[in-house]
Amino acid sequence: MKKFLCMLLAVLMCLSTVAMAACGTITEEPDTSPSENNTNAPANEQETVNTDYVCDLPDDLDFGKEEVNFLFADRPGREDELVSEGGVNGGAISSAVYERNVTVEEQLGVTLNMIPNEDDNVANDLKMDFQSNAGEYDLVADGTYKAITPVIEGLYKDLNQTEYLDTSKHYWTQGYNDMVTFTTDNKQYLVTGSAAISIFRYMYLTIYNKEMFTEYKLPDLYETVRNGEWTLDYQFQIIQDMYMDTNGDSKNDEEDFHAFVTGDTISVDPYMVASDIHMIIKDQETRDLVYNTAGVEPLTELCDKVQLLYNSDSTYVYKSATYDDVGLSFIIEKFAAEKAMMATILFYNMETNYNEVGALSYGIAPMPKFSKEQKDYYSYVQDQVTGFGISAGVKQNRMDMCSAVLEAIGYHSHQLVRPAYYETTLSERYMQDPQSQEILDTIFNTLSFDFSSTCGNIVTGLVIRDQLRPLLSGTANKIVSTTKSWARSMERHLEKHNAKLAELGS
């Protein structure tokens, strides 16, 4: 009897194991992509599929090899986001973009026709196409700072009214979604995300020479960042008295050694966002764009801190867009020549100057915080980051196809293009140690957007981003007097734009 009971118990245990295996929770390797909302939880044995990253397009979509015309800005850092001929010599990014395009075409039964605009004037081509009723373009990709005005002019479709585009999916960047969603009807005309390699390339960072930090007996910035002590005050403190007249001409010039090298144009842009200051915000109830007068006081304090950095003898500042703009290398070249201990750059600068920078022992850090009391770091993406949309000239019978194609591009970019750039190009090639990899994740997990910085071009003649460049990098703090003249003009402009946004789609 005892033997029989033991055998019966063993059989029951086996059956129980089989049953549990058959009914077990579906598991999937967690998404490790950077997220501005830091939503990725640590892996665990019972983690279920994260539906935020699951594409819900129907399996049976087939548009009969219809051609989809995609107009895009053929600009440095963005020209390879959509176009690739593949091949083994193109590298990881080129291969991933090619595979993504083929996958989208095969999944939906379409042919992608990529149309480059080399004049950086996508908005004009889009407007002419719409006004002529030609319908030549279906999908559009342009730098956000240029795309936002055509949005208000009614040249894009409301993506939240389309059949297949789901902006809540996290292969579309949620912080960007919030910035470009308008009115209580949640009208949204642009998206960005994994399809935009520029969202990685155009992120700002601080690069520093690790050997020089050791030589000057400074704590490695890795520890400073982790401790939450990487601030504007700290940066100013450590660069003092480091200037050296290395060429002996008694002039503080480009050829000398400086502790910090930056520029007075696009390099000024990240400071306001890094300090969590926003001058154009949305009314919580009406969702109208409003000018934030409460931002003047912290902006004044920020100006004091940034001007200390810019006016230090230990800082070299490249002046004007001739030397400080996307695609230019003056700042990174001075750093790579070991004529500076640290610099403000874009990740794109590392990619285009890696042969020079790679010879150094370097580390990375986010842009410094305003103060230790600021809870988080905030990382800003340059305003030329690509926004994707559907042309308002698209006929209704093509809308389902266009929304499905854009959704598929977003999803497959997350599966293919994002790993090729973030995990392979950035992480494996450019990060020299595990500490830098950790800081890289910190930078991208604190991705932040600001309307006045990224979309400020809607206010003609009063683009806050541009107005702040000479103010923050100047020699006298004129924030209070200058912003007094902004308020009335800005409120008038925003009132007009709110009315236009409310009318769109009506």
C-alpha positions as MATLAB code, in Angstrom:
seq = 'MKKFLCMLLAVLMCLSTVAMAACGTITEEPDTSPSENNTNAPANEQETVNTDYVCDLPDDLDFGKEEVNFLFADRPGREDELVSEGGVNGGAISSAVYERNVTVEEQLGVTLNMIPNEDDNVANDLKMDFQSNAGEYDLVADGTYKAITPVIEGLYKDLNQTEYLDTSKHYWTQGYNDMVTFTTDNKQYLVTGSAAISIFRYMYLTIYNKEMFTEYKLPDLYETVRNGEWTLDYQFQIIQDMYMDTNGDSKNDEEDFHAFVTGDTISVDPYMVASDIHMIIKDQETRDLVYNTAGVEPLTELCDKVQLLYNSDSTYVYKSATYDDVGLSFIIEKFAAEKAMMATILFYNMETNYNEVGALSYGIAPMPKFSKEQKDYYSYVQDQVTGFGISAGVKQNRMDMCSAVLEAIGYHSHQLVRPAYYETTLSERYMQDPQSQEILDTIFNTLSFDFSSTCGNIVTGLVIRDQLRPLLSGTANKIVSTTKSWARSMERHLEKHNAKLAELGS';
ca = [
       0.000    0.000    0.000;
       2.845    2.391    0.863;
       4.540    1.684   -2.471;
       1.275    2.293   -4.295;
       0.740    5.636   -2.536;
       4.274    6.747   -3.318;
       3.849    5.890   -7.001;
       0.505    7.718   -7.089;
       2.041   10.810   -5.483;
       4.888   10.828   -8.018;
       2.446   10.624  -10.938;
       0.352   13.456   -9.549;
       3.460   15.633   -9.105;
       4.492   15.031  -12.720;
       1.006   15.903  -13.980;
       1.033   19.065  -11.876;
       4.394   20.108  -13.350;
       3.149   19.571  -16.914;
       0.000   21.561  -16.199;
       1.956   24.480  -14.751;
       4.301   24.502  -17.731;
       1.374   24.534  -20.153;
      -0.390   27.408  -18.350;
       2.659   29.395  -17.360;
       2.782   33.166  -17.754;
       4.240   34.300  -21.091;
       7.565   35.954  -20.457;
       9.700   38.189  -22.612;
      13.060   39.853  -22.185;
      12.218   43.318  -20.864;
      12.679   46.323  -23.096;
      15.889   48.100  -22.150;
      15.545   51.109  -24.386;
      15.943   54.573  -22.878;
      12.653   56.095  -21.803;
      12.010   59.648  -20.712;
       9.501   58.277  -18.198;
      11.852   55.582  -16.893;
       9.041   53.026  -17.188;
      11.154   49.894  -17.641;
      11.045   47.755  -14.534;
      13.832   45.296  -13.605;
      13.478   41.823  -15.045;
      11.877   39.150  -12.920;
      10.783   35.584  -13.427;
       7.103   36.407  -13.854;
       7.407   39.561  -16.006;
       4.696   39.620  -18.637;
       4.841   41.105  -22.108;
       4.998   44.912  -21.939;
       2.091   45.874  -24.167;
       3.456   49.435  -24.421;
       5.908   48.051  -26.971;
       3.580   45.609  -28.767;
       2.336   46.660  -32.200;
      -1.434   46.164  -32.536;
      -1.673   46.385  -36.320;
      -3.954   43.659  -37.756;
      -2.102   40.715  -39.304;
      -4.126   40.760  -42.526;
      -3.377   44.293  -43.760;
      -2.384   44.322  -47.437;
      -2.441   47.474  -49.538;
      -1.658   45.800  -52.861;
       1.881   47.159  -53.375;
       0.610   50.740  -53.258;
       3.394   53.347  -53.326;
       3.755   55.508  -50.210;
       5.558   58.801  -50.829;
       7.678   59.899  -47.870;
       9.108   63.449  -47.969;
      12.045   63.948  -45.607;
      14.733   66.506  -44.758;
      18.061   65.311  -46.126;
      20.200   66.890  -43.397;
      23.331   65.860  -41.470;
      22.446   63.407  -38.730;
      19.019   62.757  -40.241;
      19.708   61.699  -43.817;
      20.051   58.002  -42.906;
      16.972   57.715  -40.669;
      14.772   56.602  -43.564;
      17.021   55.675  -46.485;
      19.439   52.785  -46.851;
      20.477   50.551  -49.703;
      21.684   47.890  -47.288;
      24.773   45.850  -48.015;
      27.444   44.475  -45.719;
      29.586   47.625  -45.898;
      26.939   50.019  -44.674;
      27.377   49.256  -40.994;
      24.905   48.344  -38.279;
      22.664   51.390  -38.680;
      22.407   51.144  -42.463;
      21.609   47.444  -42.246;
      18.956   48.027  -39.599;
      17.248   50.824  -41.564;
      17.237   48.681  -44.701;
      15.806   45.689  -42.836;
      13.163   47.881  -41.218;
      12.012   49.294  -44.565;
      11.818   45.864  -46.172;
       9.931   44.487  -43.174;
       7.357   47.302  -43.325;
       6.884   46.824  -47.066;
       6.381   43.088  -46.725;
       4.115   43.338  -43.689;
       1.720   45.851  -45.243;
       2.087   45.184  -48.958;
       3.393   48.657  -49.790;
       6.340   50.222  -51.595;
       8.166   52.997  -49.756;
       9.224   55.879  -51.994;
      11.628   58.072  -50.024;
      11.824   61.641  -51.371;
      14.760   63.683  -50.046;
      14.607   67.452  -49.673;
      18.172   68.749  -49.767;
      17.301   72.435  -49.336;
      16.113   72.063  -45.723;
      12.761   73.412  -46.845;
      10.374   70.514  -46.375;
       7.725   72.869  -45.018;
       7.607   74.857  -48.266;
       7.304   71.722  -50.430;
       4.539   70.429  -48.158;
       2.645   73.722  -48.320;
       2.864   73.971  -52.111;
       1.694   70.375  -52.471;
      -1.284   70.975  -50.189;
      -2.325   74.263  -51.787;
      -2.115   72.814  -55.298;
      -4.123   69.766  -54.225;
      -1.497   67.606  -55.942;
      -1.304   65.030  -53.161;
       2.278   64.159  -54.060;
       3.358   63.482  -50.470;
       1.867   61.081  -47.940;
       4.245   60.998  -44.986;
       6.569   63.792  -43.881;
       9.705   63.940  -41.728;
      11.212   67.281  -40.735;
      13.049   68.949  -37.870;
      10.496   69.811  -35.183;
      11.458   73.476  -34.992;
      10.527   73.800  -38.673;
       7.561   71.418  -38.666;
       5.617   73.110  -35.862;
       4.537   76.149  -37.910;
       3.028   74.023  -40.736;
       1.166   72.134  -38.009;
      -0.594   75.317  -36.907;
      -1.203   76.208  -40.555;
      -3.180   72.976  -40.947;
      -0.727   71.118  -43.167;
      -0.703   67.898  -41.113;
      -3.390   65.359  -40.204;
      -4.427   64.779  -36.602;
      -2.694   61.489  -35.816;
      -5.057   60.702  -32.967;
      -7.924   60.575  -35.467;
      -6.298   57.938  -37.674;
      -7.201   54.262  -37.759;
      -3.902   52.599  -36.998;
      -1.446   55.035  -35.413;
      -1.289   54.554  -31.627;
       0.689   57.375  -30.066;
       0.397   55.768  -26.608;
       2.847   53.064  -27.637;
       6.302   53.675  -26.203;
       8.152   53.317  -29.462;
       6.744   56.842  -29.786;
       8.368   59.158  -27.239;
       5.766   60.104  -24.654;
       7.357   63.361  -23.496;
       7.403   64.582  -27.084;
       3.771   63.498  -27.461;
       2.756   65.681  -24.536;
       4.643   68.669  -25.918;
       2.930   68.525  -29.334;
      -0.577   67.551  -28.198;
      -2.998   70.477  -28.166;
      -6.425   71.428  -26.781;
      -8.686   69.275  -24.642;
      -9.431   67.237  -27.780;
      -5.835   65.907  -27.670;
      -4.982   66.938  -31.201;
      -1.557   65.663  -32.214;
       0.114   66.149  -35.577;
       3.710   65.029  -35.035;
       5.409   62.061  -33.388;
       8.989   61.063  -32.801;
      10.666   58.079  -31.244;
      12.816   55.130  -32.245;
      12.324   55.962  -35.928;
      14.361   59.137  -35.341;
      18.044   58.343  -34.934;
      18.378   62.081  -34.316;
      16.663   61.653  -30.953;
      19.850   59.875  -29.873;
      22.350   61.852  -31.930;
      21.068   65.289  -30.967;
      21.083   64.712  -27.217;
      23.419   67.019  -25.268;
      26.076   65.760  -22.898;
      29.266   66.749  -21.132;
      32.400   64.912  -22.221;
      35.479   65.010  -19.994;
      39.077   63.821  -20.098;
      39.467   61.218  -17.334;
      43.279   61.420  -17.258;
      43.160   65.184  -16.749;
      40.693   64.775  -13.896;
      43.170   62.383  -12.286;
      46.081   64.731  -12.975;
      44.274   67.657  -11.339;
      43.194   65.422   -8.435;
      39.502   65.889   -9.181;
      36.906   63.222   -8.361;
      35.759   61.343  -11.441;
      32.505   62.863  -12.704;
      30.915   59.409  -12.626;
      30.797   59.535   -8.837;
      29.763   63.180   -8.806;
      26.829   62.455  -11.122;
      25.744   59.407   -9.122;
      25.783   61.428   -5.917;
      23.554   64.098   -7.482;
      26.294   66.707   -7.059;
      26.985   67.483  -10.719;
      25.698   71.068  -10.776;
      26.486   74.369  -12.476;
      28.109   75.582   -9.266;
      30.318   72.510   -9.089;
      31.376   72.834  -12.718;
      32.330   76.472  -12.178;
      34.247   75.540   -9.045;
      36.435   72.874  -10.662;
      37.407   74.873  -13.755;
      38.862   77.820  -11.847;
      42.504   78.813  -12.451;
      43.108   76.148  -15.107;
      43.692   78.414  -18.094;
      47.178   78.104  -19.609;
      48.680   80.338  -22.299;
      50.250   77.376  -24.065;
      51.316   79.251  -27.207;
      52.892   82.087  -25.219;
      51.302   84.951  -27.135;
      49.742   86.542  -24.022;
      46.281   86.172  -25.568;
      43.476   83.970  -24.339;
      42.674   82.269  -27.613;
      41.645   78.996  -29.251;
      45.163   77.537  -29.212;
      45.514   77.779  -25.436;
      44.453   75.198  -22.852;
      41.056   75.684  -21.209;
      39.226   73.656  -18.598;
      35.937   73.968  -20.496;
      35.061   74.544  -24.148;
      31.589   75.364  -25.434;
      29.746   77.675  -27.844;
      27.346   80.612  -27.619;
      24.685   79.329  -30.013;
      23.192   75.823  -29.891;
      25.419   74.935  -26.916;
      23.436   77.390  -24.773;
      20.109   75.699  -25.527;
      20.221   72.786  -23.051;
      20.714   74.882  -19.908;
      17.085   75.939  -19.446;
      15.789   72.388  -19.868;
      18.566   70.910  -17.697;
      17.413   73.315  -14.963;
      13.744   72.343  -15.437;
      12.666   75.874  -16.398;
       9.866   76.240  -18.950;
       8.741   79.599  -20.307;
       5.837   78.315  -22.452;
       3.613   75.838  -20.652;
       0.068   74.497  -21.001;
      -2.903   75.464  -18.906;
      -3.839   72.335  -16.981;
      -7.558   72.721  -17.680;
      -7.822   74.255  -21.160;
      -4.522   72.875  -22.511;
      -3.914   76.313  -24.053;
      -0.324   77.469  -24.519;
       0.512   80.150  -21.948;
       3.537   82.278  -21.135;
       4.982   81.294  -17.762;
       5.796   84.513  -15.910;
       6.723   82.444  -12.857;
       9.721   81.168  -14.822;
      11.427   84.581  -14.859;
      12.839   84.342  -11.328;
      14.566   80.939  -11.737;
      15.670   81.964  -15.226;
      17.385   85.012  -13.704;
      19.237   82.792  -11.240;
      20.174   80.420  -14.052;
      21.617   83.327  -16.028;
      23.932   84.195  -13.128;
      25.290   80.657  -12.982;
      25.743   80.185  -16.736;
      27.420   83.582  -17.158;
      29.963   82.651  -14.497;
      30.908   79.646  -16.605;
      30.997   81.531  -19.894;
      33.045   84.450  -18.590;
      35.679   82.438  -16.766;
      39.231   82.694  -18.136;
      39.235   78.900  -18.012;
      36.405   78.668  -20.561;
      36.791   79.021  -24.311;
      33.596   79.963  -26.180;
      33.154   79.474  -29.919;
      30.981   82.336  -31.104;
      28.110   82.325  -33.614;
      26.526   79.524  -35.634;
      29.571   79.625  -37.911;
      31.391   77.680  -35.205;
      28.592   76.324  -33.001;
      25.858   74.481  -34.878;
      24.706   70.933  -35.589;
      27.252   69.146  -37.785;
      30.177   71.413  -36.862;
      33.225   70.036  -35.043;
      35.178   72.977  -33.635;
      34.306   72.217  -30.005;
      34.966   68.481  -30.161;
      38.208   69.005  -32.115;
      39.611   71.294  -29.423;
      38.676   68.711  -26.798;
      40.162   65.852  -28.836;
      43.411   67.805  -29.229;
      43.631   67.798  -25.393;
      43.299   71.567  -25.283;
      40.299   71.305  -22.960;
      39.383   69.172  -19.962;
      35.647   69.042  -20.705;
      33.142   70.175  -23.328;
      29.445   70.471  -24.121;
      28.678   68.423  -27.236;
      26.016   66.327  -28.964;
      26.351   62.563  -29.235;
      26.483   63.195  -32.973;
      29.867   64.903  -32.447;
      31.250   61.673  -30.999;
      30.004   59.739  -33.993;
      31.499   62.080  -36.583;
      34.816   62.591  -34.759;
      35.364   59.220  -33.156;
      38.804   58.580  -34.669;
      40.131   61.615  -32.818;
      38.128   61.290  -29.588;
      38.584   57.523  -29.343;
      42.299   57.939  -28.747;
      41.568   59.629  -25.404;
      40.490   58.203  -22.077;
      37.185   60.003  -21.676;
      33.953   59.801  -19.729;
      30.515   61.315  -20.170;
      28.066   63.133  -17.907;
      24.648   64.732  -18.389;
      24.328   68.487  -18.515;
      24.781   69.770  -14.952;
      21.773   70.375  -12.719;
      20.782   73.846  -11.543;
      21.510   72.888   -7.921;
      21.817   69.902   -5.588;
      18.205   70.457   -4.539;
      17.012   69.635   -8.066;
      15.810   66.042   -7.846;
      16.706   64.765  -11.322;
      18.967   65.498  -14.246;
      17.119   66.593  -17.398;
      18.518   65.897  -20.855;
      17.534   68.047  -23.815;
      17.385   67.018  -27.464;
      18.373   69.712  -29.958;
      15.366   71.275  -31.708;
      16.230   69.786  -35.110;
      15.140   66.332  -33.886;
      12.887   64.700  -36.485;
       9.123   64.828  -36.153;
       6.992   62.523  -38.314;
       3.504   63.236  -39.603;
       0.906   62.644  -42.299;
       0.343   65.352  -44.889;
      -3.027   67.104  -44.716;
      -3.166   66.632  -48.485;
      -3.601   62.876  -48.181;
      -6.947   61.733  -49.567;
      -9.266   59.914  -47.199;
      -8.956   56.610  -49.083;
      -5.193   56.572  -48.345;
      -5.387   57.491  -44.659;
      -5.584   53.950  -43.306;
      -2.524   52.966  -45.326;
      -0.526   56.018  -44.239;
      -1.316   55.552  -40.552;
      -0.468   51.838  -40.739;
       2.853   52.540  -42.469;
       3.871   55.180  -39.933;
       2.912   52.882  -37.037;
       4.872   49.984  -38.555;
       7.911   52.217  -39.085;
       7.778   53.261  -35.430;
       7.467   49.711  -34.141;
      10.085   48.078  -36.361;
      12.469   50.966  -35.743;
      12.260   50.139  -32.056;
      13.004   46.504  -32.761;
      15.781   47.061  -35.302;
      17.117   50.625  -35.608;
      17.160   51.602  -31.939;
      19.346   48.627  -30.910;
      21.666   49.230  -33.864;
      22.362   52.790  -32.766;
      21.874   52.863  -29.011;
      23.156   49.434  -28.062;
      25.724   48.791  -30.792;
      26.992   52.164  -32.003;
      26.695   54.224  -28.819;
      27.075   51.644  -26.082;
      29.556   49.171  -27.506;
      31.692   51.490  -29.613;
      31.693   54.858  -27.865;
      31.391   53.930  -24.183;
      34.817   52.955  -22.835;
      33.786   51.459  -19.492;
      30.733   50.217  -17.544;
      30.496   53.540  -15.701;
      30.021   55.421  -18.965;
      27.362   52.919  -19.996;
      25.502   53.619  -16.759;
      25.719   57.377  -17.319;
      24.545   56.885  -20.910;
      21.385   55.247  -19.581;
      20.986   58.059  -17.056;
      21.145   60.661  -19.821;
      18.575   58.955  -22.015;
      16.310   57.985  -19.144;
      16.034   61.686  -18.249;
      15.051   62.823  -21.746;
      13.007   66.016  -21.425;
      11.271   68.350  -23.853;
      10.350   72.012  -23.654;
       7.940   73.818  -25.964;
       9.715   77.186  -25.985;
      12.992   75.437  -26.890;
      11.821   72.887  -29.447;
       8.723   74.543  -30.899;
       9.405   78.208  -30.157;
       9.576   79.116  -33.850;
       5.799   79.536  -33.909;
       6.329   82.993  -32.389;
       7.933   84.892  -35.241;
      10.461   87.448  -34.030;
      10.325   86.226  -30.431;
      11.803   82.734  -30.395;
      12.688   82.338  -26.715;
      15.350   79.733  -27.430;
      17.194   82.120  -29.741;
      16.650   85.144  -27.493;
      18.214   83.345  -24.537;
      21.454   82.496  -26.322;
      23.094   85.944  -26.033;
      21.452   86.572  -22.658;
      22.728   83.446  -20.908;
      26.178   83.630  -22.490;
      26.550   87.408  -22.066;
      28.393   89.489  -19.501;
      25.449   91.154  -17.712;
      22.240   89.631  -16.402;
      19.443   91.323  -18.358;
      16.783   88.645  -17.919;
      14.333   90.712  -15.846;
      14.382   93.785  -18.080;
      14.269   91.746  -21.276;
      11.462   89.414  -20.265;
       9.268   92.363  -19.286;
       8.975   93.189  -22.964;
       8.284   89.536  -23.815;
       5.171   88.971  -21.736;
       2.592   91.066  -23.581;
       3.867   90.173  -27.055;
       4.123   86.474  -26.203;
       0.615   86.363  -24.723;
      -0.787   87.993  -27.856;
       0.984   85.520  -30.139;
      -0.027   82.500  -28.082;
      -3.650   83.628  -27.982;
      -3.664   83.716  -31.771;
      -2.059   80.269  -32.034;
      -4.440   78.772  -29.473;
      -7.353   79.978  -31.598;
      -5.845   78.406  -34.723;
      -5.209   75.115  -32.947;
      -8.782   75.056  -31.692;
     -10.052   75.529  -35.256;
      -7.967   72.716  -36.754;
     -10.092   69.801  -37.794;
     -13.376   71.641  -37.287;
];
